Amino acid sequence: MSSPPQPHPFDLGDTKSRPTKGPTLSYTTVHKKPIYCCSFSSSSVLPADDQNLSSDDEDSDAPPESRAAKPYATLRNNLAQTLRNSNKSLLPPPRSGSRYFAVCGQNVASIYRVDGGALSSSSSPSSPSSPSPSPLTSTLVQTYTGSKGEDWYCCSFGGLVSSLVHNANDTSGTTEDGRRKGQLLALAGAGRCISIIDPYAGKLVASLIGHGDEIYETTFVPIGATNFSRREMTGSLLEGSPTPCVDDFLLLSASKDESIRLWNVQTGACLLMFAGDMGHRESVLSIDVHPLGHSFVSGGMDTTIKLWRLEDDAVVRDVVAASDKSMITDIRRTTQIQLPYFSTNHAHTDYADCVRFLGDCIVSKSTANLILLWKPVLGEGGRAARACEKNSDAIIPLREFVLSNCDVWFVRHSVSDDMKSLAVGNKQGMVKVWSVEDPEEPPKTFATTVTGGRSVIRTSCFSREGDIMVATCDNGTVWLYEV
């Protein structure tokens, strides 16, 4: 039996580029506690390198309410002034093939740059004289330290820094030379507050307050474009919309308070709250947005999985109105949505702690050592039957992925952007990667081995191109693989 592929471990505390030279069994990390989440940026604009940020720079001693109450326009103007007064550009020269990802755990979040690999030479025509792919190297480019007692459970990239900081009317997703513009980073967890970081300027730009308990997952929403492409940043606008909504400035958050909230990051307003009579009855553990942005899925401790619409007329009107730049200082009332258009408890009998879209299908995981690929049975016009929760035919199971040593909750699986691969870790320090297209192909196994034993892998995350995977562990280590 062949040995599992070896990872590319690296020292998270090292700010210099480190080549990957085979397995390393011991190394240090700036994250001394579990790392719960990882998110890749789709931006090709580099964040400010070598930044060490602290919440002390943003009046962390003040209560969250006072920080959130600071006028958002003032925050944006302050950032623009900071950039104008800078003696040197915060952006280093672009590097071909560079990717960025963020990880978070306890009160520390870090952003890393990955260079090299097969992608770095993919643009060169293949010939006998073409150089072989360079080895992967990793560089710590930014760290952010939150308030004492904070414990970040989730992070996500999205939004466009340029339209937030420089030109509010600039909602194009690319620069003049075709590169993806810089993205914002959202951090949330036990503190009940969502921190919005601008890696481009190295600043905390907003704090979103509203949840009454811990926040377990955040994700940016490409709402407003019916044919939105997350990779190409293209899409058509809804009729009557005053501004393009393809800039990902809408953010969803799931919380222990049994609610899901939709925020406008530009204005800081909470637009919608998905909770109530037909909502989740326990903690909402996971959310994911449909690739076209018209709906999202949620899973929770109540074992139910629900689908919610983002394209209903009333919802769209509210979102568009609150997205108007002239209403930044207006106090708006949050609209409550109580009725999902689909709900089932037939997929799992235990916590549904991770849900992901795979096209129109759903890949959901429970603490019962099972990942299920299934399709919801929808009625006429895409609506679910009223009695769907009592109807065993409400879902069509398509494939089961049987896990081992994965009976702990808050372990995230990942689906690659091309929808061909599925990855998940377990409590024995192993990551399995399945081919979604070929049920007969056995999963590949990737090992994480450090001195002192194996640790729970909390999340596995593919790069946007699908050639790199990152796994994060309870012991504060991060593992980098070429897949």
C-alpha positions in Angstrom: 0.0 0.0 0.0 1.5 3.3 -1.1 2.1 6.0 1.6 -0.2 9.0 1.6 1.0 12.2 -0.2 3.2 14.4 1.9 2.2 17.9 2.8 4.3 21.1 2.6 4.4 22.3 6.2 5.7 25.7 7.0 6.6 27.9 9.9 3.7 30.3 10.5 5.9 32.5 12.6 8.4 33.0 9.8 8.0 36.2 7.8 10.5 35.1 5.1 9.7 32.8 2.2 10.4 29.2 3.0 10.9 26.6 0.2 9.1 23.3 0.8 11.6 20.5 1.0 9.6 17.4 1.8 8.0 16.4 5.2 9.0 18.2 8.4 7.8 16.6 11.6 8.2 19.6 14.0 7.8 23.3 13.6 6.4 26.2 15.5 3.4 28.4 14.9 2.1 31.8 16.0 -1.3 30.2 16.5 -1.0 28.4 19.9 -4.7 27.4 19.9 -6.9 25.7 17.4 -7.3 27.2 13.9 -10.9 26.9 13.0 -11.1 28.4 9.5 -9.3 29.0 6.3 -10.3 31.2 3.3 -8.6 31.7 -0.1 -8.8 35.1 -1.7 -9.7 35.3 -5.4 -7.8 38.7 -5.7 -4.6 39.1 -7.7 -4.0 42.5 -6.0 -1.6 42.0 -3.2 -2.4 43.0 0.4 0.1 45.2 2.3 3.1 43.0 3.2 4.6 42.6 6.6 1.7 44.2 8.5 1.2 43.4 12.2 -2.2 44.8 13.1 -3.8 45.0 16.5 -7.3 46.0 17.6 -5.6 48.5 19.9 -5.1 50.6 16.8 -8.9 51.0 16.5 -9.7 51.9 20.1 -10.2 48.3 21.2 -10.7 49.4 24.8 -13.9 51.1 23.8 -17.1 48.9 23.8 -18.0 47.3 20.5 -21.1 49.5 20.3 -19.0 52.7 20.3 -16.7 51.4 17.6 -19.6 50.2 15.4 -21.3 53.6 15.8 -18.4 55.5 14.1 -19.7 56.9 10.9 -18.8 54.6 8.1 -18.1 57.4 5.7 -15.5 58.7 8.2 -13.8 55.3 8.3 -13.6 55.3 4.5 -12.2 58.8 4.3 -9.6 58.1 7.0 -8.4 55.1 5.0 -8.2 57.2 1.8 -6.2 59.8 3.7 -3.9 57.2 5.1 -3.1 56.0 1.6 -2.6 59.5 0.3 -0.2 60.3 3.1 1.8 57.1 2.8 5.5 57.7 1.8 5.5 54.4 -0.2 3.0 52.3 -1.8 1.4 49.6 0.4 1.4 47.3 -2.6 4.6 45.5 -3.7 5.1 44.6 -7.3 2.8 41.8 -8.5 4.1 38.2 -8.5 3.0 35.8 -11.2 1.0 32.9 -9.8 0.7 34.2 -6.2 -2.2 33.2 -4.1 -3.4 34.4 -0.7 -5.2 32.7 2.1 -6.2 33.6 5.6 -6.5 31.5 8.7 -8.0 32.4 12.1 -8.1 31.0 15.6 -8.4 32.4 19.1 -7.8 36.2 18.7 -5.2 35.9 15.9 -5.8 36.0 12.1 -3.0 35.7 9.6 -2.8 36.1 5.8 -0.2 34.1 3.8 1.1 34.3 0.3 1.7 31.1 -1.7 4.2 31.3 -4.6 5.3 28.6 -7.0 3.7 25.3 -7.8 2.3 24.2 -11.2 0.3 27.4 -11.6 3.4 29.5 -11.8 4.4 27.9 -15.1 1.0 27.2 -16.5 1.1 30.3 -18.6 4.3 29.2 -20.4 4.0 27.1 -23.5 5.1 23.5 -22.9 8.3 22.7 -24.6 11.4 20.7 -23.8 13.1 23.9 -22.7 10.3 25.1 -20.5 11.3 25.2 -16.8 9.7 22.7 -14.4 7.2 24.0 -11.9 8.9 25.8 -9.1 8.5 24.5 -5.5 5.8 26.0 -3.4 6.9 28.8 -1.0 4.9 30.5 1.7 5.2 33.9 3.3 3.4 35.4 6.2 2.4 38.8 5.0 -0.1 40.0 7.6 -1.3 39.3 11.1 -4.2 40.8 13.0 -4.7 40.5 16.8 -8.1 41.0 18.2 -9.3 42.0 21.7 -8.4 39.8 24.6 -11.0 37.1 25.1 -11.9 37.0 21.4 -12.1 33.6 19.7 -12.5 33.8 15.9 -14.3 30.8 14.4 -14.6 31.9 10.8 -13.0 34.1 8.2 -14.0 34.9 4.6 -12.7 37.0 1.7 -15.0 39.2 -0.4 -16.0 42.7 -1.4 -13.9 45.1 -3.3 -11.4 47.3 -1.4 -11.1 49.8 -4.2 -14.8 50.9 -4.2 -14.8 51.0 -0.4 -11.7 53.1 0.0 -11.0 55.0 -3.1 -14.1 55.4 -5.3 -17.5 54.5 -4.0 -18.9 54.4 -7.5 -16.2 52.0 -8.8 -17.8 48.6 -8.6 -15.8 46.9 -11.4 -14.3 43.6 -10.3 -11.0 44.0 -12.1 -8.2 46.6 -12.5 -7.3 48.2 -15.9 -4.7 45.4 -16.5 -7.3 42.7 -15.8 -6.3 41.7 -12.3 -8.9 41.0 -9.6 -9.1 43.9 -7.2 -8.2 43.6 -3.6 -10.8 42.0 -1.3 -11.9 42.6 2.3 -11.6 40.0 5.1 -14.4 39.3 7.5 -13.6 37.8 10.9 -16.2 36.6 13.5 -16.6 34.3 16.4 -17.3 34.2 20.2 -17.3 38.0 20.4 -20.6 38.3 18.5 -19.1 41.1 16.4 -18.0 40.8 12.7 -14.7 42.6 12.1 -14.2 43.8 8.5 -10.5 44.1 7.7 -9.0 45.9 4.7 -5.7 44.0 3.9 -4.8 46.6 1.2 -4.5 49.4 3.8 -3.9 47.2 6.8 -6.9 48.6 8.8 -10.0 47.5 10.6 -12.7 49.4 8.7 -16.0 48.3 10.3 -17.5 46.3 13.1 -20.9 44.8 12.4 -23.0 44.5 15.6 -26.4 42.7 15.9 -26.0 39.0 16.8 -26.9 38.0 20.3 -24.5 35.1 20.5 -21.4 33.4 18.9 -21.0 33.6 15.2 -20.1 30.3 13.5 -19.8 31.2 9.8 -19.7 34.1 7.4 -19.8 34.3 3.6 -20.0 37.1 1.0 -23.0 37.0 -1.3 -22.9 37.9 -5.1 -26.6 38.9 -5.0 -28.1 41.0 -7.8 -26.7 39.3 -10.9 -28.7 36.4 -12.3 -25.8 35.0 -14.2 -23.0 35.9 -11.8 -19.6 34.2 -12.3 -17.6 34.3 -9.1 -14.4 33.5 -10.9 -14.8 36.0 -13.8 -16.7 38.6 -11.8 -19.3 39.0 -14.5 -23.1 39.2 -14.4 -26.2 41.1 -15.5 -27.9 43.6 -13.2 -31.4 43.4 -11.9 -33.8 45.9 -13.5 -34.1 48.9 -11.3 -30.9 48.4 -9.3 -29.1 51.7 -8.8 -25.7 50.1 -8.5 -24.1 46.9 -9.6 -24.4 44.2 -6.9 -21.7 41.9 -8.3 -19.1 43.4 -6.0 -19.8 40.9 -3.1 -20.7 43.7 -0.6 -23.4 41.7 1.0 -22.3 39.4 3.8 -24.2 36.5 5.4 -23.5 35.4 9.0 -24.8 32.4 11.0 -25.0 32.4 14.8 -25.7 30.5 17.9 -28.7 32.9 18.5 -30.6 30.7 15.9 -30.5 33.5 13.3 -28.8 34.2 10.0 -28.3 37.9 9.1 -27.6 39.7 5.8 -25.4 42.7 6.1 -24.3 45.5 3.7 -20.6 45.9 4.4 -20.5 49.3 2.7 -23.2 50.9 4.9 -22.8 48.7 7.9 -26.6 48.0 7.9 -28.2 44.7 8.8 -30.7 44.3 5.9 -32.4 40.9 6.7 -32.7 38.5 9.5 -33.6 34.9 8.7 -35.2 33.5 11.8 -38.5 32.9 13.5 -41.4 30.5 13.3 -40.0 28.2 10.6 -36.4 29.0 11.2 -33.7 27.0 13.0 -34.6 26.0 16.6 -30.9 25.7 17.7 -27.6 27.1 16.7 -27.0 27.7 13.0 -23.6 26.1 12.3 -23.1 26.5 8.6 -24.2 28.5 5.6 -23.3 28.5 1.9 -24.4 30.6 -1.1 -25.6 29.2 -4.4 -23.0 29.8 -7.2 -25.5 32.2 -8.9 -26.3 34.0 -5.6 -30.1 33.7 -5.7 -30.3 31.5 -2.6 -28.4 30.1 0.3 -28.4 26.9 2.4 -28.1 26.6 6.2 -27.5 23.7 8.6 -27.8 23.6 12.3 -27.8 21.7 15.6 -31.5 21.0 15.2 -30.5 18.5 12.4 -32.4 20.5 9.8 -31.1 21.9 6.5 -33.0 24.9 5.1 -32.9 26.8 1.8 -33.6 30.5 1.8 -34.3 32.8 -1.2 -32.5 36.0 -1.9 -34.4 36.9 -5.0 -38.0 37.5 -3.8 -39.3 40.9 -4.8 -39.7 42.3 -1.3 -36.2 41.1 -0.4 -34.6 42.6 -3.5 -36.3 46.0 -3.0 -35.0 46.1 0.6 -31.5 45.1 -0.3 -31.3 47.6 -3.2 -32.7 50.4 -1.1 -30.2 49.8 1.7 -27.4 49.5 -0.9 -27.9 53.1 -2.0 -24.8 55.1 -1.1 -27.0 58.1 0.1 -28.4 56.0 2.9 -25.2 55.3 4.7 -26.2 57.4 7.7 -29.9 56.4 7.7 -31.1 54.1 10.5 -33.0 51.2 8.9 -35.2 48.6 10.3 -34.1 45.0 9.7 -36.6 42.9 7.7 -37.3 39.5 9.2 -37.7 36.4 7.0 -39.3 33.5 8.8 -40.2 31.1 6.1 -37.5 29.2 4.1 -38.6 27.8 0.7 -37.3 24.3 1.6 -36.6 22.5 4.9 -35.8 18.9 5.7 -34.5 16.8 8.6 -34.2 13.7 6.5 -30.6 14.2 5.4 -29.1 13.6 8.9 -30.0 12.5 12.3 -27.3 14.5 14.1 -25.9 18.0 13.9 -25.6 19.3 10.4 -22.4 21.1 11.0 -21.3 21.9 7.4 -23.3 22.5 4.2 -22.0 23.3 0.7 -23.6 23.7 -2.7 -22.4 21.6 -5.6 -24.3 23.2 -8.4 -28.0 22.8 -7.5 -27.2 19.9 -5.3 -26.1 20.0 -1.6 -23.2 18.4 0.1 -23.9 18.2 3.8 -22.0 16.7 6.7 -23.1 15.5 10.1 -21.3 14.3 13.3 -22.4 10.8 12.4 -19.3 10.1 10.2 -21.3 10.8 7.0 -21.2 13.3 4.2 -24.3 13.1 1.9 -24.7 14.5 -1.6 -28.3 15.1 -2.3 -30.9 17.0 -4.2 -33.9 18.8 -2.7 -37.3 17.8 -4.1 -39.0 21.1 -5.0 -42.6 21.7 -6.0 -43.9 23.7 -8.9 -42.0 27.0 -9.5 -39.2 25.7 -7.3 -41.2 25.8 -4.1 -41.0 23.0 -1.6 -44.2 21.2 -0.4 -45.6 22.6 2.9 -45.2 19.2 4.5 -41.7 18.5 3.2 -40.3 17.8 6.7 -42.8 15.0 7.1 -42.2 13.6 3.6 -39.4 11.1 3.3 -39.2 11.9 -0.4 -38.3 15.5 0.2 -34.7 14.8 -0.7 -33.1 12.5 -3.3 -29.8 11.0 -2.0 -27.2 10.8 -4.7 -24.1 9.6 -3.0 -22.7 8.9 0.5 -19.2 9.6 1.6 -18.5 7.4 4.6 -16.0 8.9 7.1 -13.9 7.5 9.9 -12.9 9.2 13.1 -15.0 12.2 12.3 -17.7 12.2 15.0 -16.8 15.6 16.4 -18.6 18.7 15.4 -17.3 21.9 13.7 -15.2 20.0 11.1 -15.6 21.7 7.7 -15.5 20.0 4.4 -14.7 21.8 1.1 -15.8 21.5 -2.5 -13.4 22.7 -5.2 -14.6 25.6 -7.5 -14.7 23.2 -10.5 -17.0 20.9 -8.4 -14.8 17.9 -9.1 -13.2 17.3 -5.7 -14.5 17.0 -2.1 -12.1 17.2 0.9 -12.6 16.7 4.7 -10.3 16.1 7.7 -10.8 14.0 10.8 -9.7 13.8 14.4 -6.7 11.6 13.5 -5.0 14.2 11.5 -5.9 12.8 8.1 -7.5 14.5 5.1 -9.4 12.6 2.5 -10.1 13.9 -1.0 -12.8 12.3 -3.1 -13.5 12.6 -6.8 -17.1 13.7 -7.1 -17.3 12.6 -10.7 -16.1 9.0 -10.2 -17.8 7.0 -7.5 -15.5 4.1 -8.1 -12.3 6.0 -7.5 -11.1 5.6 -3.9 -10.3 8.8 -2.0 -6.8 10.1 -1.7 -5.4 10.4 1.8 -3.2 13.3 3.0 -1.4 13.0 6.4 -0.6 15.7 8.9 2.1 14.4 11.3 3.8 16.4 14.0 5.6 15.5 17.2 3.3 15.0 20.1 0.6 13.1 18.2 -2.1 13.9 15.7 -4.7 16.6 16.0 -8.2 17.3 14.8 -8.3 18.9 11.3 -11.0 21.6 11.6 -11.1 22.7 8.0 -9.8 21.9 4.6 -9.9 24.5 1.8 -9.1 24.4 -1.9 -7.6 27.3 -3.7 -9.7 29.0 -6.4 -7.8 27.1 -9.1 -8.1 23.8 -7.2 -4.4 22.9 -7.4 -3.6 23.7 -3.7 -5.3 22.6 -0.5 -4.8 24.0 3.0 -5.7 22.0 6.2 -5.8 23.6 9.7 -5.6 21.8 13.0 -6.5 22.0 16.6 -2.8 22.2 17.6 -2.4 25.5 15.7 -0.7 24.0 12.7 -1.4 24.7 9.0 -0.6 22.2 6.2 -0.2 23.0 2.6 -0.7 20.4 -0.2 -0.5 20.3 -4.0 -3.4 18.3 -5.2 
